[in-house]
Amino acid sequence: MDKFILSKSVKPVLFTFYSSIFVLPILFLVPFGVIFPALWTDWIIFIISGFFFALGLWVMYLGYLRSEVSHIGPLIGAATPFFVLILSAIFLHESLGAYKLLAIFILIIGSLLVSFEKSAQHNGLHMGMLLGVFSSLLFAISHVAAKYSYDAYGFYSGFVWTRGFLGVFGILLLLSPSVRKIFTEKKKEENAAKKEKNQTFLVWWDKILGVAAVVLIQYAIAIGSVTLVNALAGAQYAILIILVAVLSKFFPKLFREEYTKMEIVQESIAVILIGGGLALMLFS
């Protein structure tokens, strides 16, 4: 849905605004049992978690516009747990057993295999891939900071503060001239009212699904290993491959990505690797 909406001329900066401002009302929960941090450094960690997640979304959306979502998505899914593994070992002193580490690297390899793109537009390293890796680093920093917050203040308080600052980032975007200009231009497009209404409906559904996913993933991070949870994103991209293939085959007017025979073989192997990595992780 992200790729579809962005392809309909919604600019990444505006989509980032939608993605962040929708969670701002979570700050209304502050009077209801939310713990206030005693240290100013903890405030910084809350801000880092929220702001870096929003920046990661922004860079990811830019990457989606420069590459196929079935390639750039898995690249982000592969690079994020790699960065999380390093950062969590340094800052959270998190350690994993040999089988869990092996499972993580199988998932990363499977996701990387999907990200290799050879098409008329791209062959090898390109700007879309670089943006994907950079967004992965931003997401990893956000996740590790969130894990610290949950360990120190519990899931409820940590989630309210970290997601609250994600919403604050949306306010900052609203104050920027570029976002205000986008809203001004949209008001002038009276002849596109129906198209805008349908687009707004899609954005709302996309963000509802996104918020639900964020809550579940952040809770998983709070009660488990931040590295393992991010490695499990490999399952997300295996599902993504299947969805993109089905839409491209049966609903090409709605959404279409081109597949060569080599890409079909490549992505089939990747799905098998991801499935094997998930099985090893869950049963080891």
C-alpha positions in Angstrom: 0.0 0.0 0.0 2.9 2.3 0.7 4.3 1.8 -2.8 0.9 2.2 -4.4 0.1 5.4 -2.6 3.6 6.9 -3.3 3.2 6.0 -7.0 0.0 8.1 -7.1 2.1 11.3 -6.6 2.0 11.5 -2.7 5.3 12.9 -1.8 7.5 11.1 0.7 7.6 14.1 3.1 3.8 14.3 3.2 3.5 10.6 3.6 6.0 10.7 6.5 3.8 13.5 8.0 0.7 11.2 7.8 2.7 8.3 9.3 3.8 10.3 12.3 1.0 12.7 13.1 -1.6 9.9 13.4 0.2 8.6 16.5 0.4 12.0 18.3 -2.9 11.5 20.3 -1.1 8.8 22.2 0.3 11.6 24.4 -3.2 12.0 25.9 -2.4 8.9 27.8 0.4 10.6 29.8 -1.8 11.5 32.8 -3.0 7.9 33.1 -0.1 6.1 34.8 2.7 7.0 32.5 6.1 7.2 34.3 8.1 10.4 33.9 11.8 9.8 33.4 14.1 11.1 36.2 17.1 11.5 34.0 17.5 14.0 31.1 19.4 11.3 29.2 16.3 9.2 29.2 14.4 12.0 27.5 17.1 12.0 24.8 16.6 8.3 24.3 12.8 8.7 23.9 13.4 11.5 21.4 15.9 9.4 19.5 13.6 6.4 19.3 10.7 8.5 18.0 12.6 10.8 15.7 14.8 8.2 14.1 11.8 6.0 13.4 10.2 8.8 11.5 13.4 9.6 9.7 13.7 5.9 8.8 10.2 6.0 7.3 11.0 9.1 5.3 14.2 7.6 3.8 12.5 4.3 3.2 9.7 6.1 1.2 12.4 7.8 -0.9 13.9 4.4 -1.5 10.5 3.0 -2.6 10.3 5.6 -5.3 13.7 4.7 -6.7 13.3 0.9 -6.6 10.8 -1.9 -6.7 9.2 -2.5 -3.3 9.8 -6.3 -3.6 13.5 -5.5 -3.7 14.0 -2.5 -1.4 11.7 -3.9 1.3 13.7 -7.1 1.8 16.9 -5.2 1.7 15.6 -3.1 4.7 14.5 -6.3 6.3 17.9 -7.8 6.0 20.0 -4.8 7.0 17.9 -3.7 10.0 18.5 -6.9 12.1 22.2 -6.8 11.2 22.5 -3.2 12.6 20.3 -4.1 15.6 22.6 -7.1 16.3 25.6 -4.9 16.5 24.0 -2.0 18.4 22.2 -4.2 20.9 25.4 -6.0 21.7 27.2 -2.7 22.3 24.5 -0.8 24.2 22.2 -3.5 25.6 24.8 -6.2 26.2 22.4 -8.6 24.5 23.8 -12.0 23.6 22.3 -14.9 21.7 23.0 -18.6 21.3 24.8 -20.1 18.3 21.6 -21.5 16.8 19.8 -18.2 17.1 22.7 -16.4 15.5 22.7 -18.9 12.7 19.0 -18.4 12.2 19.4 -14.6 12.0 22.1 -14.9 9.4 20.0 -17.3 7.3 17.1 -14.8 7.4 19.5 -12.0 6.5 20.9 -13.9 3.5 17.4 -14.8 2.4 16.3 -11.2 2.6 19.4 -10.0 0.8 18.9 -12.5 -2.0 15.5 -11.0 -2.6 16.9 -7.4 -2.7 19.2 -8.1 -5.6 17.7 -6.3 -8.6 18.5 -6.6 -12.3 16.0 -4.8 -14.5 15.9 -2.2 -17.3 16.1 0.5 -14.6 18.6 -1.0 -12.2 21.5 -3.4 -12.3 23.7 -3.7 -9.2 24.2 -0.9 -6.6 22.0 2.1 -7.0 20.6 5.0 -5.0 17.4 3.1 -4.0 19.6 0.4 -2.3 21.7 3.0 -0.5 18.6 4.7 0.8 17.3 1.3 2.0 20.5 0.6 3.9 20.5 4.1 5.5 16.8 3.7 6.6 17.7 0.3 8.1 20.4 2.0 10.3 17.8 4.6 11.4 15.2 2.0 12.2 17.9 -0.1 14.1 18.8 2.9 16.3 15.1 3.6 17.0 14.5 -0.1 17.9 17.4 -0.4 20.3 16.5 2.9 22.0 12.9 1.7 22.3 14.1 -1.6 23.9 16.1 0.4 26.5 13.0 2.4 27.2 10.8 -0.7 27.7 13.4 -2.3 30.0 13.7 0.8 32.1 10.1 2.1 32.3 7.9 -0.8 31.2 6.1 -1.2 27.8 3.2 1.1 28.6 5.3 4.2 29.6 8.1 3.5 27.1 5.7 3.1 24.2 3.7 6.3 25.0 6.9 8.4 25.2 8.7 6.9 22.2 5.6 6.9 19.9 4.6 10.3 21.3 7.9 11.8 20.1 7.2 10.1 16.7 4.0 12.2 16.7 6.0 15.3 17.7 8.2 14.8 14.6 5.0 15.1 12.6 4.3 18.5 14.1 7.8 19.6 13.1 7.0 18.5 9.5 3.8 20.4 9.6 5.7 23.6 10.5 8.1 23.2 7.5 7.4 25.3 4.4 7.4 22.3 2.1 4.6 20.5 3.9 2.5 23.7 4.1 3.0 24.2 0.4 1.8 20.7 -0.3 -1.5 21.4 1.6 -1.9 24.7 -0.2 -1.5 23.0 -3.6 -4.0 20.3 -2.7 -6.6 22.9 -1.9 -6.3 24.4 -5.4 -6.9 21.1 -7.1 -10.7 21.3 -7.1 -11.1 19.2 -10.2 -9.3 16.3 -8.4 -11.6 16.2 -5.4 -12.8 12.6 -6.0 -9.3 11.3 -6.6 -8.1 13.0 -3.5 -11.0 11.5 -1.4 -10.0 8.0 -2.6 -6.4 8.7 -1.9 -7.2 9.9 1.6 -9.2 6.7 2.2 -6.2 4.6 1.2 -3.8 6.6 3.4 -6.1 6.1 6.4 -6.3 2.4 5.9 -2.6 2.2 5.3 -1.8 4.1 8.5 -4.3 2.0 10.6 -2.6 -1.2 9.5 0.8 0.5 10.1 -0.1 1.6 13.6 -1.4 -1.9 14.4 1.9 -3.4 13.2 4.0 -0.9 15.2 2.1 -1.7 18.4 2.6 -5.5 17.9 6.3 -5.2 16.9 7.1 -2.8 19.7 5.4 -5.1 22.3 7.4 -8.0 20.9 10.6 -6.0 21.3 9.6 -5.2 24.9 9.0 -8.8 26.0 11.7 -10.5 23.8 15.0 -10.0 22.0 15.2 -6.9 19.9 17.5 -8.7 17.5 15.3 -11.7 17.1 12.1 -9.7 16.6 13.8 -7.7 13.8 15.2 -10.8 12.2 11.6 -12.2 12.1 10.9 -9.4 9.6 12.1 -11.9 7.0 8.6 -13.5 7.3 7.1 -10.1 6.4 9.1 -9.9 3.2 8.4 -13.5 2.2 4.7 -12.6 2.5 5.4 -9.3 0.6 6.9 -11.3 -2.3 3.8 -13.5 -2.6 1.4 -10.5 -2.4 3.4 -8.5 -5.1 3.5 -11.6 -7.4 -0.3 -12.2 -7.0 -1.2 -8.5 -7.6 1.2 -8.3 -10.6 -0.3 -11.5 -12.1 -4.0 -11.0 -11.5 -4.5 -7.2 -10.9 -1.8 -5.5 -13.1 -3.8 -2.3 -13.4 -3.8 -1.9 -9.7 -0.2 -2.8 -9.0 2.5 -4.3 -11.2 6.1 -5.3 -10.9 8.0 -7.1 -13.7 9.6 -10.5 -13.0 12.2 -12.3 -15.0 12.5 -16.1 -14.9 15.8 -15.6 -12.9 14.0 -13.3 -10.4 11.3 -16.0 -9.9 14.0 -18.6 -9.1 15.9 -16.1 -7.0 12.9 -15.1 -4.9 11.7 -18.7 -4.5 15.1 -19.7 -3.1 14.9 -16.7 -0.8 11.5 -17.7 0.5 12.8 -21.2 1.3 15.8 -19.7 3.1 13.6 -17.4 5.1 11.3 -20.2 6.0 14.2 -22.4 7.1 15.6 -19.5 9.2 12.3 -18.9 10.9 12.0 -22.6 11.7 15.5 -22.8 13.2 14.8 -19.6 15.2 11.5 -20.8 16.6 12.5 -24.3 17.5 16.1 -23.9 18.7 
